C-alpha cells in the first residue's frame, strides 16, 4: 500500500511538472506574439504620429496598443506567479533534502561510532565461530558483508543528497534571477503603458478640439454606412432569389426528366415516395452549386489566413460599437487606413463579382465566395459584375480617408445576410 502511495505521489508530481512546463511554453509563445504585435502597432503609429492634425486612426491605434500592452503585462504577471510558485517549491525541496541529509549524517555517525567500538578482528572471528552450525556461520558472514555495504551505501546516499541540494540551490538561484528580470520587465512595461495613456489623452484632447470636423466626418461615414447597409442587403437578397430561381428550374427539369423516363414495376411502386421529400429538403436552405459549396468550404478553412485587402494598412475603426471623441457609432465593417489614397485594393479570396455600384463619391465592389461575401469601398473599380477574380487580384484603388489623412477602405464580410467581424479572418 505504501509503495502504491509513493508511486501515485510520484506520478502526480511528474504530471504537475509536465503541465507547468507546457504552461511556461504557452506563455513564452504568447509573449513573443504580443511583442511582435506591439512592434507592428508601433510601426503603424509611426506612420501617422507626425501629423499635426489629430486623427481617428491615431486614437484607435493607441487604444489598440494599450489593450495589447495590458495583455503583455498580464502575461508577465502570470510568469512572476509561476516563478514564485517554483521558488516556494524549491525552498521546500531544499529544506526537505537538508533534513534528510541531517538524518543520514546522524545515522551514519552512530554507525561509525558503533563500528569503532567493535572494530577488532577477534570480535568478528568470535561472532562467526560462535555460530551453532556451518549454515549459521555462512549467514553471519553474509550479514557482516551486508552491514559493510549498507554503510558504504549510506556514504554514497549522503554524497548524492549533498549534490542534489547544490543542484536545487543552483536552480533556485536561476529562478530568482528570472524573477528579478521579470519584475524589471514588468516595471518597464507599466511605464510604457503610462506613456501610452498620456499620448492617448493628448490625441483625444486634440480630437475634442476638432469636434466640429469630427462630427462632420462621422456624419459622412454614418450616411455612407446606411447607404451601404441597404445596398448590401439588396445585393444579397437579389443573389439569393436568383439562386433559388435557378434551383427551382433545375428541380423542375429533373422532375420532368424523371417523369419521362420509363419505369419498371418496382420503381413505380417506390418512386413517388422518394422524390417529394428530396425536393422539399433541397429548397429549405439557400441553394448552392457543387462548385459554390466547395468554394465556401475552402473559404472557411482559410479563416485567419486571408490576405489583407491592402498592403501596409491598419484598422483605424474596429468592427462593432465604438466611441470617438464622445461620439458613439456602430461599424458593420473594419475601416482600414492606408498611408496614401489610390493604393491597390485586392480580393481576399477567389470568387465572383456580384456587384459594382456607386456609393457617395466612391465605388463599392462585392465578391461572392460560396455563401460568403466580401465588400470593399473604393475610389475606382477595375472589375465588373459577373467577373471571376482570384485571391490577391487588384479590384480597384483605395479612396481618400474621411479625415483627409491618407487612404481608406471599408472592408465588409457577410455570411449570407449576416454581417461578421472580418478581423479574425485576416492573417
N, C-alpha and C positions, 0 to 999 in steps of 0.2 A: 504493500500500500504506500509506504514511504517512497519507494522508487518511482511509483506511478505519479505521486505528487511532485517529486523533483522533476520528472520528465515533463509533466504538464506545465509547471512553472517555467522550465527552460524553453519549451515551445512557445509559450505566451510571450516571454521576453524577446525571443527571436522574431516573432510576428510583429511585436511593437517596434522593434528596431528597423525591420523592413518597411513598415508603414511610415515611420518617421523619416527614413531615408527617401522614400518616394515623395513624401510631402515637401522635403527640402528641395528635391529636384524640380518639382512642380513650381515651387516658389521662385527658384532660380530662373526657370524658363519664363515665368510671368514677369519677373523683374527685367529681364532682357527685352521682352516685348514692350514693356512700359517705357523703358529707356529709349528704344527705337521710336516709339510713338511720340514721346516728348521731343525728341530730336527733329522729327518730321514736322510737328506742330510749330516748333520754334522757327524752322526754316520757312514755313508758310507765313508766320507772323512777320518775319524779317522783310518779306516782300511788300507788306502793307504798312509796316511800322513808321516809315519815314514820311507818310502822307500828312500834310498839315491838317487836312480836314478829317475828323474822326468818322469812321465808317462802321456800318453794322458788322461787316466782316471782321474788323479788328476786335470788336467786343465779343463776337461769337468764338473766335479763335482763343481769346484769353479765357473765356468761360470753359471752353473745352479743355484747355491746357490745365486749368485748375482742377477739373474733375479727374484728369489723368494723374496729376500731381498728388491728389488725395489718395488715389488708388496705390500710387507708388509708396507713399508714406505708410499706408495701411499694410502693404507688403513688408516694409522694413520693420514695422511694429510686430508683425507675425514672426519675422525672423528673430527678433530680440526675445520674444516669448519662448520660441523653441530653444534658443541658446540658454536662456535662464533655466529652462527645464533640464537641458543637458548638463549645465553646470551643477545644478542641485543633485541630479542623479550621480554625477561623477564624484561629488563630495561625499555622498552617501556610500558609494562604492569604495572610495579610498578609506573612509572610516571603518567600513566592514572589513576590508583587507588588512588594515592596521591591527584591528582587534584579533583577527585570525592569526596574523604574524606574531603578535604578543603571546597568544595561547600556544602556538607552535614552539616558540622560543622557551617558554616556561616548561613545557612538556619535555623538550629536548634537554634542558638544563637538569631536570630531575633525573632523566635517564643517564646523563653523563656522570652525575654525582654517584648514582647507584652503581654504574659500571666501574667507576674509580675505586669505590669502596670494596668492590668484589672482584677486582681485576687481578687475579693471580692464577697461574696455571694449575696449582693444587686444587683450588675450588672447582675449576672447570672439570679437571680429571675426576675429582671426587664425585661431582654431580653426575658424570657419565657412568662411572663404575659402580655407583650405588644403585644402579638400575636392577630390578628384580630378574630380568631376563634380557636376552640379546635384542629382541624387538623393541623393548622399552629403551634400551641404550641407543638404538638407531633413532628412535623418536626424539630422544633428548639431544642428540647431535643435530638433528634437523631443526629442533626448536632453537638451539643456540645460533644456527645459521640464519634462521628467520629473524631472530631478535637483532642480530647484527645488520641484516638487510633492512629491517624496519627502521633502525637508527639512521642508516645511510639514506633511506628514502625521506626521512624527516628533514635531514640536512638539505636534500635536493628540493623538497617542498618549500622550505624556508627561503632558499635562493630564488625559486620561481615566484614566490609570493612577493619578495622584495622587488624583483624585476617587473612584476605586474603593477605594483604600486607606483614605481617610477614611470611606467608607461602611462598609467592613468593620470599621473600628475602632469606629464607632458601633454596629454590630450586636454586636460583641464586648462593648462596654460594657453594652448592654442585656441580653445573656445572662449577664454577670457579676452584674448586679443581680438577675436572675431566680434565679440560683443562690443568692445570698445570702438572698433571700426564701424559697426552698425549704428552705434549711438552717435558717432561723429557724422555719419551719412544722414541720419535722421535729423540732426541739428541743421545740416546744410540744406536739406530738402524743405524743412519748416521755414527757414529763412527765405528760400526761393519762393515758396508759396506766399509768404508775406509780401514779397516784392511784386508777385503777380497780382495780388489783391489790390495793392496800391496802383499798379498800372491799369487794372480793370476799372477801378474807381475813377481814375483820371480820364480814361476813354469814355466811360459812362457819363461823367460830368460834362465832357465836351459835346457828347451827343444830346444831352439835355439842353445845352446852349444852342444847339441846332434843331430845336424842337419843331420849328415850322417846316424846315426842309425834310426832317424825318417823317413828319405827318404826311407831307406830300408824297414821299417815297412809298410809305405804307399804303396810302390811298390808291396809288397807281398799282401797286402789287395786289392789293385786295381786289381791285376791279379786274385785273388780268386773271387772278386766281379763279374768280367767279365765272368769267368767260370760259376759261379752260375747263373748269369743272363741268360746265354744261356741254362743251364740245366733246370732252372725253366720254361722258355718259351717252351722248347721241351716237358717237362713233362706235362704241362697244355694242349698244342696242342694235344699231344697223347691221353690224357684223354678225351678231348672234342670230338676228332674224334671217339674214342671208344664209347662214349655215343651217338653220332649221329648215328653210325652204329647200335647200339642196338635199338635205336628208330626207324630207318628205318625198321629193321627186325620186330619189334613189330607192326608197322603200316601195313607192308605187310601182316603179319599173320592175323591182324584184318580185313584187306580188303578182304583177301581170305575167311575168315570165313563168312564175310558179304555176299560175292558173292554166297557162297554155301548154305546160309540159305534160306529156302522157303519164298517167299514174297507174300502177298495178293495184290490186285489191288491198294489199297490206298498207300501202301508202295512203290510199283514200280513207282508210279507217282511222289513221292517226294524224294525217296532215293537218286537219282543222284544229286539232288540239295544240299542236306545237307552234304554228305560225303566229297566231294572235298575240300570245304573251311576249314573243321576241320583239314584235313591232312596238308594243306598249313600253317595254323596258328601255328600248333604244331612244324613244322620244322624250323620256323624262329628263335626261341630262342634256347639257349643251353639247350638240354633236361635233365631233372632230374626225377628220380623216385619219387613216393609219399614219400618214406622214406627220400630221399635226400632233398626234398623240406621242410619237417618238420624239418630236422636237420639244414638246412640253416637258417630257421626262428628262431630256438632256439639259434643258434649261434649269430644271430643279436640281439636277445633280451638280450643276456649276454654281450653286449658291455659295457665296463667299469668295468666288474666284472670277467673277465677271470683271472685265477691264473697265476702267473709268471712262466716261464718255469724252473727257478732255484730259490732256496731259498737263501736269503742273497745277491742277486746280485743287481747291479745298472747300469743304462745306461751310458756307458763311451763314446759312439759315438751316437748322435741322428740320427733320420731319416731325409733324405733330404740333402741339401747343408750344408757343414761345413768347417771350416778352422782350421788347427792345425799347429802351428809353421810356418805360412806363406804358407802352402800347402793347396790348395783348392781341395775338392773332393765332391762326392755325394754318400750318403748311401741309398741303397734301403731297408734297414732293420734298426733295432736298434741293436747296439752292446752292449751286457750285459757282464760286468766284474764280476767275482766271486773271493772270497778270495784265492781259490786254484783251480788247474786243477783237472779233474776227478770227480767233484761233479755230482750228479744225475741231468739229464735233463728230464723234464716231459712234456707230451702232455697237451696243454692248454684247449683242449675240445675233446669231443667224435668225432671219425672219422675213416677213413680207410687209412692205409699207402699206398700211391700211388707210392713212390719211396724211395729207399735206394741206394745211389751212393757214389762213391769216389770223393773227391774234394781236390786236393793237397795231403797233408799228413793225412787228416781227412776224415770224412764222412758227408753226407748230407741226412737228413730224411725229407720227405714231407708228410703231412697228409691232407686228403680231408675232409671238413666239408660242404657237400652240394655243393654249388658253391663257397665256400671259401676254401683257402688253407693256412696252416701254415708250415713254413720251419725252420729247426734247423741245424746249423753246430755243429758237434760233433767230439770227438776223436775216439769214437767207438759207434756202434749202437747195441741195444738189441731187435730190432723188424725187421720184414721182410715185403717185399712188399705184399699187399693184406690182411695184418693182421688188425683186428679191434681193436682199442685202446680206452680206457676210459680216462676221464678227470683226470689228476694227475698221470697217469701211466708212469713209468720210461721208456724212449725210448733210452737212451744212457748216455754217460758221456761227460762233458764239455772238450773242447780242451784247450791247453795251449795258453795264450794270446800272441799276436804278439810281445809285448814288454817283454815277459817273467815274468811279474809281478804277475801272477796268472792264473785263468781260464777265458775262453771267449766263449760266444755263440752268433752267429749272428742269430737273430730271424726275420723271414720274415712273412708277411701277404699279401695275394693276394685275390682280389675279381675277380674271373675269371682270365683274363690275366693282370689285373691292380694291380700294387703294391700300398698298402695303408700304412699309418703310424700305426704301431702296438701299440704305446704307449697309445693312448686314449682307446684302447680295454682292456688293462690290468687294474686290480683293483689297 
